[in-house]
């Protein structure tokens, strides 16, 4: 009974309240509803994106794996985490449709603190590009890429045959037989450097490397879940004296292989490496975004 009387008194007081107070109360109620529901709607419709680019660090190599490349990548998701599924890499020569070579990632590494080993800057820890990356986390990776061109298999076979010949040769070990060792080494270089070089695809000119990352973004419950791609490219120039530089490094590499075989070298032989003098970033992500917007 007392409760009913109190409600009647409250209704009488409300009936006598100013009109502006009623509208203010209504506005505050709507505002409160928006404050609570809008973030929920935004969260339900959010979709993560991956910022990705190849950095201006690139090196071309000839190694036992064939014709290889070290590429450096930076990946950073926003508006949610992502799962990197796969990476496609292609190297092409500008103006020559016949010279387009797909690469595959052989292994992935990360920058290693020099306090652990001053002689090793990078450490490779996996062979799969599959990786979960949290929101706003920046991951920097080095990709050890191997050419998938048909010549790569032949190049690997030639290098294997060269290694076997180094082991078969009866190398002189006495200091008095140094001239004989130099003679055998020079013959080895003259035989195998041309054999190796004939299967190298890279040549002087303007080139472009393009990497496409396939990833699965985090999506809110109101978003359609589907895999996405993002691309980044670099343009680089290979100098005219590239063949001479690499052939000279091949000769040095063979000499180091012989010294390692004889136990005269404690560290691994340095594979021939070429760092392009001019590397330019291509803003592929904006071009890809414009393409999607037109569609």
C-alpha positions in Angstrom: 0.0 0.0 0.0 2.8 2.4 0.9 4.6 1.5 -2.4 1.6 2.4 -4.5 1.2 5.7 -2.7 4.9 6.5 -3.4 4.6 5.7 -7.1 1.6 7.9 -7.4 3.4 10.8 -5.8 6.4 10.2 -8.2 4.1 10.2 -11.2 2.5 13.5 -10.0 5.9 15.1 -9.6 7.0 13.9 -13.1 3.9 15.3 -14.6 4.8 18.6 -13.3 8.4 18.6 -14.5 9.6 21.0 -17.2 9.5 19.8 -20.8 13.2 20.5 -21.4 14.1 18.1 -18.5 12.1 15.4 -20.2 14.0 15.9 -23.5 17.4 16.0 -21.7 16.6 12.7 -19.9 15.6 11.2 -23.2 18.7 12.4 -24.9 21.0 11.1 -22.2 19.2 7.7 -22.4 19.9 7.6 -26.2 23.5 8.7 -25.7 24.0 6.0 -23.1 22.6 3.4 -25.4 24.9 4.5 -28.2 28.0 4.5 -25.9 27.2 0.9 -25.1 26.1 -0.5 -28.5 28.4 1.4 -31.0 31.6 -0.2 -29.7 29.9 -3.6 -29.9 28.9 -3.0 -33.5 32.3 -1.8 -34.5 33.9 -4.9 -32.9 31.4 -7.2 -34.6 32.3 -5.7 -38.0 36.0 -5.2 -37.6 38.4 -7.0 -39.9 42.2 -7.2 -39.4 44.6 -6.0 -42.1 48.3 -6.8 -42.6 50.8 -4.1 -43.3 53.6 -5.7 -45.3 56.6 -4.5 -47.2 59.9 -5.8 -48.5 62.7 -3.6 -47.1 65.6 -2.3 -49.2 67.9 -5.1 -48.2 68.4 -7.7 -50.9 71.2 -10.1 -51.9 71.6 -12.6 -54.7 73.7 -15.7 -54.1 75.0 -18.9 -55.7 74.9 -21.7 -53.1 74.7 -25.5 -52.9 70.9 -25.0 -52.9 71.1 -23.3 -56.4 70.5 -19.7 -57.4 69.2 -18.1 -54.2 68.1 -14.8 -52.8 67.9 -13.2 -49.3 64.9 -10.9 -49.0 63.9 -9.0 -45.8 60.3 -8.5 -44.8 58.4 -6.5 -42.3 54.9 -7.6 -41.3 52.5 -5.7 -38.9 48.8 -6.4 -38.4 46.3 -3.7 -37.4 42.7 -4.0 -36.1 43.3 -7.6 -35.0 45.7 -10.5 -35.4 46.4 -12.4 -38.6 47.7 -15.9 -39.6 50.2 -15.9 -42.4 49.4 -18.9 -44.6 51.9 -18.7 -47.5 54.2 -16.5 -49.5 54.6 -16.3 -53.3 57.8 -14.7 -54.7 58.5 -13.9 -58.3 61.6 -12.2 -59.9 61.2 -10.7 -63.3 63.3 -8.7 -65.7 61.8 -5.4 -66.8 60.7 -5.4 -70.4 61.3 -9.2 -70.9 58.3 -11.4 -70.4 60.4 -14.5 -71.0 62.5 -13.8 -67.9 60.0 -14.4 -65.0 61.3 -16.8 -62.4 59.2 -18.0 -59.4 61.0 -18.5 -56.1 60.1 -20.6 -53.1 61.0 -19.9 -49.4 63.6 -22.5 -48.3 63.8 -21.2 -44.8 63.0 -18.2 -42.6 65.2 -16.5 -40.0 65.4 -13.6 -37.6 68.0 -11.1 -36.5 70.2 -12.6 -33.9 71.8 -10.5 -31.1 75.5 -10.2 -31.9 76.3 -10.9 -28.3 75.4 -14.5 -28.9 77.7 -14.9 -31.9 79.5 -11.9 -33.4 80.0 -13.7 -36.7 76.4 -14.7 -37.3 73.8 -11.9 -37.9 70.8 -14.1 -38.7 69.5 -17.4 -37.5 67.1 -19.6 -39.5 64.6 -21.4 -37.4 61.8 -22.7 -39.7 61.0 -23.7 -43.2 57.3 -22.8 -43.2 56.0 -19.3 -43.6 52.9 -20.2 -41.5 52.8 -17.9 -38.5 50.4 -16.2 -36.1 51.0 -12.5 -35.6 49.3 -10.5 -32.9 47.6 -7.1 -33.4 50.2 -4.3 -33.7 53.1 -6.7 -33.3 55.8 -6.1 -35.9 57.7 -9.1 -37.2 60.9 -8.7 -39.2 62.0 -11.8 -41.1 64.7 -12.8 -43.5 63.5 -15.1 -46.3 66.1 -17.5 -47.8 64.5 -18.0 -51.3 65.5 -20.6 -53.9 64.7 -20.3 -57.6 62.1 -22.7 -58.9 63.3 -22.3 -62.5 64.3 -25.4 -64.5 68.0 -24.5 -64.4 68.1 -24.7 -60.6 68.1 -28.5 -60.6 71.0 -28.6 -63.1 72.9 -25.9 -61.1 72.6 -28.0 -57.9 73.8 -31.1 -59.7 76.8 -29.3 -61.1 77.8 -27.9 -57.7 77.4 -31.4 -56.1 79.6 -32.9 -58.8 82.2 -30.2 -58.1 82.2 -31.0 -54.4 82.7 -34.6 -55.2 85.7 -33.9 -57.4 87.2 -31.8 -54.6 87.0 -34.8 -52.3 88.4 -37.2 -55.0 91.5 -35.2 -55.8 94.7 -36.3 -54.0 95.7 -32.8 -52.8 99.3 -32.3 -51.8 99.7 -31.6 -48.1 103.4 -30.8 -47.9 104.6 -27.2 -48.2 107.2 -28.3 -50.7 104.3 -29.4 -53.0 102.6 -26.0 -53.0 103.1 -25.5 -56.7 101.4 -28.8 -57.4 98.5 -27.8 -55.2 98.2 -24.4 -57.0 98.2 -26.2 -60.4 95.4 -28.6 -59.4 93.4 -25.7 -57.9 93.7 -23.6 -61.0 92.6 -26.6 -63.1 89.6 -27.1 -60.8 88.6 -23.4 -61.2 89.0 -23.4 -64.9 86.8 -26.4 -65.3 84.0 -25.8 -62.8 83.4 -22.0 -62.9 82.2 -22.0 -66.5 80.2 -25.2 -65.8 78.4 -23.5 -62.8 77.9 -20.2 -64.5 76.1 -21.6 -67.6 73.1 -22.3 -65.4 72.8 -18.9 -63.6 69.7 -17.1 -64.7 70.5 -13.6 -63.3 72.1 -11.2 -65.7 72.7 -7.4 -66.0 69.7 -5.2 -66.3 66.6 -3.8 -64.4 64.8 -6.4 -62.3 61.8 -6.5 -59.9 61.0 -8.9 -57.1 57.4 -9.2 -55.9 56.3 -11.0 -52.8 52.6 -11.8 -52.2 51.6 -12.8 -48.7 48.4 -14.9 -48.2 46.9 -14.5 -44.8 43.8 -15.1 -42.7 42.6 -12.0 -40.8 40.7 -12.0 -37.5 37.1 -11.1 -38.2 34.2 -10.0 -36.0 31.0 -12.1 -36.0 29.3 -9.8 -38.5 32.2 -10.1 -41.0 32.5 -12.7 -43.7 35.6 -14.8 -43.0 37.8 -15.1 -46.1 41.6 -15.2 -46.8 43.3 -12.0 -48.0 46.5 -11.1 -49.9 48.9 -8.2 -49.7 51.9 -7.6 -51.9 55.1 -5.6 -51.9 57.8 -5.1 -54.6 61.3 -4.0 -55.0 63.1 -2.8 -58.2 66.8 -3.3 -58.4 69.6 -3.0 -61.0 72.2 -5.6 -61.8 75.4 -4.0 -63.0 77.1 -4.9 -66.3 80.2 -6.3 -64.5 78.0 -8.7 -62.5 79.2 -11.8 -64.4 82.9 -11.0 -63.8 82.2 -10.2 -60.1 80.4 -13.4 -59.5 82.9 -15.6 -61.4 85.7 -14.2 -59.4 83.8 -15.0 -56.2 83.2 -18.5 -57.5 86.9 -19.0 -57.9 87.5 -17.8 -54.4 84.7 -20.1 -53.1 86.3 -23.1 -54.7 89.6 -22.3 -53.1 88.0 -22.0 -49.7 86.2 -25.3 -50.3 89.6 -27.0 -50.9 91.1 -25.4 -47.8 88.1 -26.6 -45.8 88.5 -30.1 -47.2 92.1 -30.1 -46.1 91.3 -28.7 -42.7 93.1 -25.4 -43.3 89.9 -23.4 -42.9 87.8 -23.5 -39.7 84.8 -21.4 -40.9 82.4 -22.2 -43.7 83.3 -21.1 -47.2 81.7 -17.8 -48.2 79.2 -18.4 -51.0 79.3 -15.9 -53.9 77.0 -13.0 -53.1 75.9 -9.9 -55.0 74.2 -6.9 -53.4 72.5 -4.6 -56.0 73.8 -1.1 -55.7 70.4 0.5 -56.5 67.2 -0.8 -54.8 63.9 1.0 -54.9 60.7 0.2 -53.0 57.5 -0.1 -55.1 54.3 0.8 -53.2 52.4 -2.3 -54.2 50.0 -2.1 -51.3 48.4 1.2 -52.5 48.2 -0.1 -56.1 46.5 -3.2 -54.8 44.0 -1.1 -52.7 43.2 1.0 -55.8 42.6 -2.1 -57.8 40.2 -3.5 -55.2 38.3 -0.2 -54.9 37.7 -0.1 -58.7 36.3 -3.6 -58.5 
